[in-house]
Amino acid sequence: MNTLLAQLDNFHFIWPWLGVLVLLPWFVVRLLKPASQPQKPLIAPHLLSRLNQIPNKTDLILTAGSARFSLLWLIIWLLVILAAMRPVWFLTPTPFESSGRDMMLSVDLSGSMEKPDMIVQGREVDRLTALKSVVDEFIAQRQGDRIGLIVFGTQAFMVSPLTYDLNAIRRLLSETAISMAGNNTALGDSIGLAIKHLKQANNQKAVLVLLTDGSNNAGAVDPIVAAQKAAEAGLVIHTIAFGQVGNQNGNRDIDTQTLQTIAELTGGEAFMASQTDQLARIYQRINEIESSHFTLNQYRARTELYIWPLGLALMLSFYLAWQRTRTKKHLHSGDVT
């Protein structure tokens, strides 16, 4: 019994208030006067009176069918109102979660990202390949967020504005290539581009995750000045220094001090990763910092059921039309005989 009641709970009307139209025919009959009938001439009233007392075949047919027709018209009207109320059967509720976060990812594509000093699944790969493997999983975990993608080298480019289509962001990231934005590193320009986009989107609070393996040596905007503007705009920047920092076999050109200052000015955190597993832990940490999921709304897939009462009403109306045509033919045949 409880199972049945639980199943019936999935049945709802989208427009239940249309049920009041059931009484519309009654109001029409009560409020509108019937049309006046033309008066018959009083020729031999006593003869007409006697004729009316004789059972007529036509009258008998009409009297027998009128009650049935009235009932069918009532059923048709009720079915039309039922269809108008839009009965639906809801499927299992699916909550749509949103963290309300807008996050820009800024990725360094300068020539130094080509260095094959990273390990992914036991094999040596370049830094960009390692980055893609980590960030792809990071993006997949940000369901409900809007994410945008910026790449920079000598210049900064907006690959994708903020979007809920995370699969598109993952695909665009996978298609990026080293040096496609130039061989140098324009840190300040990448921050400035993020600020510009967020202002155009009228966003008051967002996050920028900035990854680089070098120092600012190109572009028109100083990174510190850009960070100050970002702080004024409410943009939080997490920075990641990616590469063999301080290792004699690695890259000593990463400006960790500037990255630290950028993070401090904007209320973010500064990270350093020398290997892929460290980078993965950093993105997991950022995922935790910027995680505040809540249910934004609830989407419930549904099946529309109005076609059934509407279809039945149409079939009954066809039946009534057929019966009326048949009755008229029968009456005409009776008159002739």
C-alpha positions as CSV (number, residue, x, y, z in Angstrom):
1,M,0.0,0.0,0.0
2,N,2.8,2.4,0.9
3,T,4.6,1.6,-2.3
4,L,1.4,2.4,-4.3
5,L,1.0,5.7,-2.5
6,A,4.6,6.5,-3.2
7,Q,4.1,5.8,-6.9
8,L,1.0,8.0,-7.0
9,D,3.0,10.8,-5.5
10,N,4.7,11.1,-8.8
11,F,1.4,12.0,-10.5
12,H,0.8,15.8,-10.6
13,F,-1.1,18.4,-12.6
14,I,0.9,21.3,-14.0
15,W,-2.2,23.6,-14.2
16,P,-4.7,22.2,-11.7
17,W,-6.6,25.5,-11.5
18,L,-8.1,24.9,-14.9
19,G,-10.3,22.3,-13.1
20,V,-12.7,25.2,-12.3
21,L,-13.8,25.2,-16.0
22,V,-15.7,22.0,-15.3
23,L,-18.6,24.2,-14.1
24,L,-18.5,26.4,-17.2
25,P,-21.4,24.7,-19.1
26,W,-23.6,25.0,-16.0
27,F,-23.0,28.7,-15.7
28,V,-23.7,29.1,-19.5
29,V,-27.1,27.4,-19.1
30,R,-28.0,29.4,-15.9
31,L,-26.9,32.8,-17.2
32,L,-27.8,32.7,-20.9
33,K,-31.5,32.6,-21.9
34,P,-32.4,30.1,-24.6
35,A,-33.2,31.5,-28.0
36,S,-36.9,32.2,-28.6
37,Q,-38.6,29.7,-30.9
38,P,-40.9,30.9,-33.7
39,Q,-44.6,30.5,-32.7
40,K,-46.5,27.9,-34.6
41,P,-49.8,28.9,-36.2
42,L,-52.9,27.8,-34.2
43,I,-54.6,25.7,-36.8
44,A,-57.0,23.2,-35.4
45,P,-55.5,23.2,-31.9
46,H,-57.7,20.3,-30.8
47,L,-56.3,18.2,-33.7
48,L,-52.7,19.0,-32.9
49,S,-53.3,18.1,-29.3
50,R,-54.6,14.7,-30.2
51,L,-51.7,14.1,-32.6
52,N,-49.2,14.9,-29.9
53,Q,-50.7,12.2,-27.7
54,I,-49.9,9.6,-30.3
55,P,-46.4,8.0,-29.8
56,N,-44.2,9.1,-32.7
57,K,-41.3,7.0,-33.9
58,T,-39.1,10.0,-34.3
59,D,-39.8,11.2,-30.8
60,L,-39.1,7.7,-29.4
61,I,-35.7,7.6,-31.1
62,L,-34.7,11.1,-30.0
63,T,-35.9,10.5,-26.4
64,A,-33.9,7.2,-26.2
65,G,-30.7,8.7,-27.6
66,S,-30.7,12.1,-25.9
67,A,-29.8,10.9,-22.5
68,R,-26.9,8.8,-23.9
69,F,-25.7,11.7,-26.0
70,S,-25.8,14.1,-23.0
71,L,-23.8,11.7,-20.9
72,L,-21.2,11.3,-23.7
73,W,-20.9,15.1,-24.2
74,L,-20.4,15.4,-20.4
75,I,-17.6,12.8,-20.5
76,I,-16.0,14.5,-23.4
77,W,-16.0,17.9,-21.6
78,L,-14.5,16.3,-18.5
79,L,-11.7,14.7,-20.6
80,V,-10.9,18.0,-22.3
81,I,-10.6,19.7,-18.9
82,L,-8.5,16.9,-17.6
83,A,-6.1,17.3,-20.6
84,A,-6.0,21.1,-20.1
85,M,-4.9,20.6,-16.5
86,R,-1.7,18.9,-18.0
87,P,-1.4,15.6,-16.0
88,V,2.2,14.5,-15.8
89,W,4.1,11.6,-14.3
90,F,7.4,12.7,-12.7
91,L,10.4,10.4,-12.8
92,T,13.0,10.2,-10.0
93,P,14.0,13.7,-8.9
94,T,17.5,14.7,-10.0
95,P,19.1,17.5,-8.0
96,F,21.1,20.0,-10.0
97,E,23.9,21.1,-7.8
98,S,25.8,24.4,-8.2
99,S,28.6,25.8,-6.2
100,G,28.0,29.2,-7.6
101,R,31.7,29.6,-8.5
102,D,33.1,31.2,-11.6
103,M,36.6,30.0,-12.2
104,M,39.1,31.0,-14.9
105,L,42.1,28.7,-15.7
106,S,45.1,30.4,-17.1
107,V,47.7,28.1,-18.6
108,D,51.3,28.9,-19.6
109,L,52.0,27.6,-23.2
110,S,55.5,29.1,-23.5
111,G,58.4,27.2,-25.0
112,S,59.7,26.0,-21.7
113,M,56.5,23.9,-21.2
114,E,58.1,21.5,-23.7
115,K,60.7,20.2,-21.3
116,P,60.2,16.4,-20.8
117,D,60.9,16.3,-17.1
118,M,57.5,15.1,-15.8
119,I,56.3,11.5,-15.1
120,V,52.8,10.3,-16.1
121,Q,51.9,6.7,-15.6
122,G,55.5,5.7,-15.4
123,R,56.7,7.4,-18.6
124,E,58.5,10.7,-19.2
125,V,56.3,13.5,-20.7
126,D,56.6,17.2,-21.3
127,R,55.1,19.6,-18.8
128,L,52.1,20.5,-20.9
129,T,51.1,16.9,-21.3
130,A,51.4,16.4,-17.5
131,L,49.4,19.5,-16.9
132,K,46.6,18.4,-19.2
133,S,46.3,15.0,-17.5
134,V,45.8,16.7,-14.1
135,V,43.7,19.7,-15.1
136,D,41.3,17.5,-17.1
137,E,40.4,15.6,-14.0
138,F,40.1,18.8,-12.0
139,I,37.6,20.3,-14.5
140,A,35.6,17.1,-14.4
141,Q,35.1,17.5,-10.6
142,R,33.8,21.1,-10.9
143,Q,30.3,20.1,-12.0
144,G,27.9,23.1,-11.4
145,D,30.7,25.7,-11.9
146,R,31.3,28.0,-14.8
147,I,34.8,27.7,-16.0
148,G,36.7,29.7,-18.6
149,L,40.1,29.1,-20.2
150,I,43.0,31.5,-20.9
151,V,46.3,30.5,-22.5
152,F,49.3,32.8,-22.6
153,G,52.8,32.9,-24.0
154,T,54.1,36.1,-25.6
155,Q,50.5,37.2,-25.6
156,A,47.3,36.1,-23.7
157,F,44.3,34.7,-25.5
158,M,40.8,33.8,-24.3
159,V,40.2,30.3,-25.5
160,S,36.7,30.1,-23.9
161,P,34.7,32.5,-21.8
162,L,32.9,31.3,-18.6
163,T,30.6,28.3,-19.4
164,Y,28.8,25.5,-17.8
165,D,29.9,23.2,-20.7
166,L,32.9,21.6,-18.9
167,N,33.3,19.0,-21.7
168,A,33.9,21.8,-24.1
169,I,36.6,23.3,-21.8
170,R,38.3,19.9,-21.5
171,R,38.3,19.4,-25.2
172,L,39.7,22.9,-25.8
173,L,42.4,22.3,-23.2
174,S,43.4,19.0,-24.9
175,E,43.8,20.8,-28.2
176,T,46.2,23.4,-26.9
177,A,49.8,23.2,-28.0
178,I,53.2,24.5,-26.8
179,S,54.1,27.9,-28.3
180,M,50.7,28.5,-29.9
181,A,50.6,31.8,-28.0
182,G,54.3,32.5,-28.4
183,N,57.5,31.4,-26.6
184,N,57.7,34.1,-23.9
185,T,55.6,34.5,-20.7
186,A,53.1,37.4,-20.3
187,L,51.8,36.8,-16.8
188,G,50.4,40.3,-16.3
189,D,48.5,40.2,-19.6
190,S,46.8,36.9,-18.6
191,I,45.6,38.4,-15.4
192,G,44.4,41.6,-17.2
193,L,42.5,39.5,-19.7
194,A,40.8,37.6,-16.9
195,I,39.8,40.9,-15.2
196,K,38.4,42.3,-18.4
197,H,36.3,39.2,-19.1
198,L,34.9,39.1,-15.6
199,K,33.9,42.8,-15.8
200,Q,32.1,42.2,-19.1
201,A,30.3,39.3,-17.4
202,N,29.4,41.6,-14.5
203,N,31.0,39.1,-12.1
204,Q,31.7,40.4,-8.6
205,K,33.5,37.3,-7.3
206,A,35.5,34.8,-9.2
207,V,38.7,32.7,-9.0
208,L,41.7,32.6,-11.3
209,V,44.1,29.6,-11.2
210,L,47.3,30.7,-12.8
211,L,50.0,28.2,-13.7
212,T,53.4,29.0,-15.1
213,D,56.9,27.5,-15.3
214,G,58.6,30.9,-15.9
215,S,58.7,34.5,-15.1
216,N,57.0,37.6,-16.7
217,N,59.2,38.6,-19.7
218,A,56.5,39.8,-22.1
219,G,53.3,41.7,-22.4
220,A,52.2,45.3,-21.6
221,V,50.9,44.8,-18.0
222,D,53.1,44.4,-14.9
223,P,51.9,41.3,-12.9
224,I,51.9,43.1,-9.6
225,V,49.9,46.0,-11.0
226,A,47.5,43.5,-12.5
227,A,47.2,41.7,-9.2
228,Q,46.3,44.9,-7.5
229,K,43.6,45.6,-10.1
230,A,42.4,42.0,-9.6
231,A,42.0,42.5,-5.8
232,E,40.0,45.7,-6.5
233,A,37.7,43.7,-8.8
234,G,37.2,40.9,-6.3
235,L,39.2,38.3,-8.2
236,V,41.0,35.7,-6.1
237,I,44.2,34.3,-7.7
238,H,45.8,31.0,-6.8
239,T,49.2,30.7,-8.4
240,I,51.1,27.5,-9.3
241,A,54.9,27.4,-10.0
242,F,55.3,24.3,-12.1
243,G,58.7,22.8,-12.8
244,Q,61.9,21.8,-11.2
245,V,62.3,24.8,-8.9
246,G,65.8,25.1,-7.4
247,N,66.9,21.8,-9.0
248,Q,70.2,22.0,-10.9
249,N,68.7,19.9,-13.7
250,G,65.6,22.0,-13.9
251,N,64.3,25.5,-14.6
252,R,65.6,28.2,-12.2
253,D,63.7,31.0,-14.0
254,I,60.4,30.6,-12.2
255,D,59.7,33.9,-10.4
256,T,58.2,32.3,-7.2
257,Q,58.4,35.7,-5.4
258,T,56.1,37.4,-7.9
259,L,53.7,34.5,-7.8
260,Q,53.6,34.6,-4.0
261,T,52.9,38.3,-4.1
262,I,50.1,37.9,-6.6
263,A,48.4,35.3,-4.4
264,E,48.8,37.4,-1.2
265,L,47.4,40.6,-2.8
266,T,44.3,38.8,-4.0
267,G,43.6,36.5,-1.1
268,G,44.7,33.4,-2.8
269,E,47.3,30.8,-2.2
270,A,50.7,30.2,-3.8
271,F,51.8,26.6,-4.7
272,M,54.9,24.9,-6.1
273,A,54.9,21.6,-7.9
274,S,58.0,19.9,-9.3
275,Q,56.2,16.7,-10.3
276,T,52.9,15.5,-11.7
277,D,51.7,14.0,-8.4
278,Q,52.4,17.2,-6.5
279,L,50.5,19.1,-9.2
280,A,47.5,16.8,-8.8
281,R,47.5,17.3,-5.0
282,I,47.6,21.1,-5.5
283,Y,44.6,21.1,-7.8
284,Q,42.8,18.8,-5.3
285,R,43.6,21.4,-2.6
286,I,42.2,24.2,-4.8
287,N,39.1,22.0,-5.4
288,E,38.6,21.8,-1.7
289,I,39.2,25.5,-1.0
290,E,36.8,26.6,-3.7
291,S,34.1,24.0,-2.9
292,S,30.8,25.1,-1.4
293,H,28.1,23.0,-3.1
294,F,24.5,23.5,-2.5
295,T,21.3,22.5,-4.3
296,L,20.4,25.3,-6.7
297,N,17.1,23.8,-8.0
298,Q,15.6,20.5,-8.6
299,Y,15.0,19.1,-12.1
300,R,12.5,16.3,-12.5
301,A,12.1,14.5,-15.8
302,R,8.5,14.0,-16.6
303,T,6.2,12.3,-19.0
304,E,3.2,14.3,-20.3
305,L,-0.1,12.4,-20.0
306,Y,-2.6,14.9,-21.5
307,I,-2.5,13.0,-24.8
308,W,-4.5,10.2,-23.3
309,P,-7.6,12.0,-22.1
310,L,-7.4,14.3,-25.2
311,G,-7.2,11.3,-27.5
312,L,-10.2,9.6,-25.8
313,A,-12.2,12.7,-26.0
314,L,-11.5,12.9,-29.8
315,M,-12.5,9.2,-30.3
316,L,-15.8,9.8,-28.4
317,S,-16.6,12.9,-30.4
318,F,-16.1,10.8,-33.6
319,Y,-18.5,8.3,-32.2
320,L,-21.1,10.9,-31.4
321,A,-20.8,12.4,-34.9
322,W,-21.2,8.9,-36.4
323,Q,-24.3,8.2,-34.1
324,R,-25.9,11.5,-35.0
325,T,-25.4,10.9,-38.8
326,R,-26.9,7.4,-38.3
327,T,-29.9,8.7,-36.4
328,K,-30.7,11.3,-39.0
329,K,-30.5,8.7,-41.8
330,H,-32.8,6.4,-39.7
331,L,-35.3,9.2,-39.1
332,H,-35.3,10.2,-42.8
333,S,-36.0,6.5,-43.7
334,G,-38.8,6.4,-41.2
335,D,-40.4,9.6,-42.7
336,V,-40.4,8.1,-46.1
337,T,-42.1,4.9,-45.0
